[in-house]
C-alpha cells in the first residue's frame, strides 16, 4: 500500500498557505500518473472498457470522498473518468489532496 493511501485527509479550515515547489514535487513523486496543474490542482484520467465499469469507479471515488470529507471534481463518460483534486478552502494544494489521489488509485 502506498504510504499516502494509508493516511487520512485532514479537513482544511483555511488560513494556511497552499503547497508549492519542492513540497509539491516530493508528494507527486509518490503518485503514479497524476499531473500537477499550475501548482493549483491534481488531475488524472482513468480509462475503462465501458460505461458501467466507469460508473463503478466513479461511485467508488464518491465513497472514498465521503469517508474522507474531501471531494474531488469528477467528469466521466463512456470508458473514461477525469478526476481533479484541490483544496477549495485555500484554492490550492494541501497534503490531503495527495492522500485522496493515492486512495483513489487503490480502486
C-alpha positions as CSV (number, residue, x, y, z in Angstrom):
1,X,0.0,0.0,0.0
2,X,1.2,3.5,-0.8
3,X,2.2,5.3,2.4
4,X,0.0,8.3,1.4
5,X,-3.0,6.0,0.9
6,X,-2.7,4.6,4.4
7,X,-3.3,8.1,5.9
8,X,-6.5,10.1,6.3
9,X,-7.3,13.5,4.9
10,X,-7.3,16.4,7.4
11,X,-10.1,18.9,6.9
12,X,-8.7,22.4,6.0
13,X,-10.1,25.3,8.0
14,X,-8.4,27.8,5.7
15,X,-5.8,30.4,6.6
16,X,-2.9,28.1,5.6
17,X,-0.7,28.6,2.5
18,X,-1.0,26.1,-0.4
19,X,1.8,23.8,-1.1
20,X,4.4,25.0,-3.7
21,X,7.6,23.9,-5.4
22,X,9.6,21.2,-3.7
23,X,6.7,20.2,-1.4
24,X,4.5,19.5,-4.4
25,X,7.3,17.7,-6.2
26,X,8.0,15.4,-3.3
27,X,4.4,14.4,-2.8
28,X,3.8,14.0,-6.6
29,X,6.7,11.5,-6.7
30,X,4.6,9.2,-4.5
31,X,1.7,9.1,-7.1
32,X,1.5,7.5,-10.5
33,X,0.0,9.1,-13.5
34,X,-1.2,12.3,-11.8
35,X,-0.2,15.7,-13.0
36,X,0.0,19.0,-11.1
37,X,-1.6,21.9,-13.0
38,X,-0.2,25.3,-12.2
39,X,0.6,24.3,-8.7
40,X,-3.1,24.6,-8.1
41,X,-4.7,21.1,-8.6
42,X,-4.0,17.5,-9.4
43,X,-5.6,15.8,-12.4
44,X,-5.6,12.3,-13.7
45,X,-7.6,10.5,-16.4
46,X,-8.6,6.9,-16.0
47,X,-9.6,4.6,-18.9
48,X,-12.2,1.8,-18.7
49,X,-13.7,-0.8,-21.0
50,X,-17.2,0.6,-20.9
51,X,-19.6,2.9,-19.2
52,X,-20.6,0.5,-16.5
53,X,-17.0,0.0,-15.4
54,X,-16.5,3.8,-15.4
55,X,-19.6,4.3,-13.3
56,X,-18.5,1.7,-10.8
57,X,-15.2,3.6,-10.5
58,X,-16.9,6.9,-10.1
59,X,-19.2,5.5,-7.4
60,X,-16.1,4.2,-5.6
61,X,-14.4,7.6,-5.7
62,X,-17.6,9.1,-4.2
63,X,-17.5,6.6,-1.4
64,X,-13.9,7.5,-0.6
65,X,-14.6,11.2,-0.9
66,X,-17.5,11.0,1.6
67,X,-15.4,8.9,4.0
68,X,-12.5,11.4,3.9
69,X,-14.7,14.5,3.8
70,X,-12.6,15.6,0.8
71,X,-14.4,15.9,-2.5
72,X,-12.8,15.9,-6.0
73,X,-14.4,17.1,-9.2
74,X,-15.2,14.1,-11.5
75,X,-16.0,14.3,-15.2
76,X,-16.9,11.0,-16.8
77,X,-18.4,9.3,-19.9
78,X,-18.1,6.1,-21.8
79,X,-14.8,4.5,-21.0
80,X,-13.1,7.4,-19.2
81,X,-13.2,9.4,-16.0
82,X,-11.1,12.5,-15.2
83,X,-10.6,13.3,-11.5
84,X,-9.4,16.8,-10.4
85,X,-8.4,17.4,-6.8
86,X,-7.6,20.5,-4.8
87,X,-8.5,22.1,-1.5
88,X,-11.3,24.6,-2.2
89,X,-10.9,26.3,1.1
90,X,-7.5,27.7,0.2
91,X,-7.8,27.4,-3.6
92,X,-4.7,25.3,-3.9
93,X,-3.0,22.1,-2.9
94,X,-2.6,20.6,0.5
95,X,-1.2,17.2,1.6
96,X,-4.8,15.9,1.8
97,X,-5.1,16.3,-2.0
98,X,-2.2,13.9,-2.5
99,X,-3.6,11.5,0.1
100,X,-7.0,11.5,-1.6
101,X,-5.3,10.9,-5.0
102,X,-3.4,7.9,-3.6
103,X,-6.6,6.4,-2.1
104,X,-8.4,6.8,-5.5
105,X,-5.6,5.0,-7.2
106,X,-6.3,2.0,-5.0
107,X,-9.6,1.5,-6.7
